[in-house]
Amino acid sequence: MRVALSVLAGVFAVDPTSVISPYACTKVECPTLKCPAPLKPTRQGKGCCPTCWAPDHIVPLDRHTSIDSPYTLPTHEAAPASCAGAKCFQLMCPTGQKPGPPAPGACCGQCVVA
């Protein structure tokens, strides 16, 4: 199987582990990107086209770790350990709903039927 995928990757010039299918990007026309410095066109993840990107040590990402707002809450008690340090906003549920536990894998609670 690996040989077949390698052959397909050579024919389509697509790394078969970087897209959903080796055929996924064959008819996709990517735009020409003009990225502001220090960003550069970079293919990441399973997408077909590049995006403007730079690593965190070049362009620090604001992860809102210092947000101090009366509208934020700690993560829900049922949130997975991977949510450590995340912040949630207070829920404002519509009539007929109430705050509930997070969806599987989510950090923050969600509105559920009352």
C-alpha positions as CSV (number, residue, x, y, z in Angstrom):
1,M,0.0,0.0,0.0
2,R,2.8,2.4,0.9
3,V,4.4,1.8,-2.5
4,A,1.1,2.6,-4.3
5,L,0.7,5.8,-2.3
6,S,4.3,6.8,-3.1
7,V,3.7,6.2,-6.8
8,L,0.5,8.3,-6.6
9,A,2.3,11.0,-4.7
10,G,4.9,11.1,-7.5
11,V,2.2,11.4,-10.2
12,F,0.2,14.1,-8.4
13,A,3.1,15.8,-6.6
14,V,1.1,15.5,-3.3
15,D,2.3,14.0,-0.1
16,P,-0.4,11.3,0.5
17,T,-0.2,11.8,4.3
18,S,-0.8,15.5,4.0
19,V,-4.2,15.5,2.4
20,I,-7.4,13.5,2.9
21,S,-6.9,11.6,-0.4
22,P,-4.0,11.7,-2.9
23,Y,-6.6,12.9,-5.5
24,A,-8.1,15.6,-3.2
25,C,-6.0,18.5,-4.7
26,T,-5.7,17.5,-8.3
27,K,-8.3,20.0,-9.5
28,V,-7.8,22.7,-6.9
29,E,-6.4,25.9,-8.2
30,C,-4.6,27.8,-5.4
31,P,-4.4,31.6,-5.6
32,T,-1.1,33.3,-5.7
33,L,-0.4,34.6,-2.2
34,K,1.3,37.9,-1.4
35,C,2.1,37.6,2.3
36,P,3.2,40.5,4.4
37,A,6.6,40.0,5.9
38,P,7.6,38.1,7.9
39,L,4.8,35.7,6.9
40,K,5.5,33.3,4.0
41,P,3.2,31.1,1.8
42,T,3.3,27.7,3.6
43,R,1.3,24.5,3.1
44,Q,0.3,23.0,6.5
45,G,-2.0,20.3,7.7
46,K,-4.3,18.6,5.2
47,G,-5.1,21.6,3.1
48,C,-4.4,21.8,-0.6
49,C,-3.3,25.4,-0.8
50,P,-0.7,27.4,1.1
51,T,-1.6,30.1,3.7
52,C,0.4,33.0,5.0
53,W,2.2,31.7,8.1
54,A,5.2,32.2,10.3
55,P,6.3,30.2,13.4
56,D,5.4,31.5,16.9
57,H,9.1,32.5,17.5
58,I,8.9,34.8,14.5
59,V,5.4,36.2,15.0
60,P,4.2,35.7,18.6
61,L,0.6,34.5,18.8
62,D,-1.7,36.3,21.2
63,R,-3.3,33.4,23.0
64,H,-5.2,35.7,25.3
65,T,-3.5,34.1,28.4
66,S,-3.6,37.4,30.2
67,I,-7.3,38.3,29.5
68,D,-8.8,39.7,32.6
69,S,-12.5,40.2,32.1
70,P,-15.6,39.9,34.3
71,Y,-17.1,37.9,31.4
72,T,-14.6,35.0,31.5
73,L,-14.8,31.9,33.6
74,P,-12.4,29.0,34.1
75,T,-13.0,25.9,32.0
76,H,-15.9,23.6,32.9
77,E,-15.2,21.0,35.5
78,A,-15.9,18.2,33.0
79,A,-13.4,19.7,30.4
80,P,-10.5,17.5,29.4
81,A,-7.0,18.1,30.9
82,S,-5.9,19.5,27.5
83,C,-8.0,22.6,28.3
84,A,-5.7,23.7,31.1
85,G,-5.2,27.4,30.9
86,A,-8.1,28.1,28.6
87,K,-10.7,30.6,29.5
88,C,-14.4,30.4,28.7
89,F,-17.0,33.2,28.3
90,Q,-20.1,33.3,30.5
91,L,-23.0,31.7,28.7
92,M,-26.0,33.8,27.9
93,C,-28.5,31.1,27.0
94,P,-31.7,31.9,25.2
95,T,-35.1,31.3,26.8
96,G,-35.8,27.6,27.3
97,Q,-32.1,26.7,27.6
98,K,-29.6,26.7,30.5
99,P,-25.8,26.3,30.9
100,G,-24.7,22.7,30.6
101,P,-21.6,20.6,30.3
102,P,-19.2,21.0,27.3
103,A,-19.5,18.9,24.2
104,P,-17.1,16.0,24.1
105,G,-13.5,17.3,23.9
106,A,-14.6,20.9,24.4
107,C,-13.3,23.2,27.1
108,C,-16.3,25.3,27.8
109,G,-19.9,24.6,28.7
110,Q,-22.7,25.0,26.2
111,C,-26.4,25.9,26.3
112,V,-28.7,22.9,26.6
113,V,-32.5,22.5,26.7
114,A,-33.7,23.4,30.2
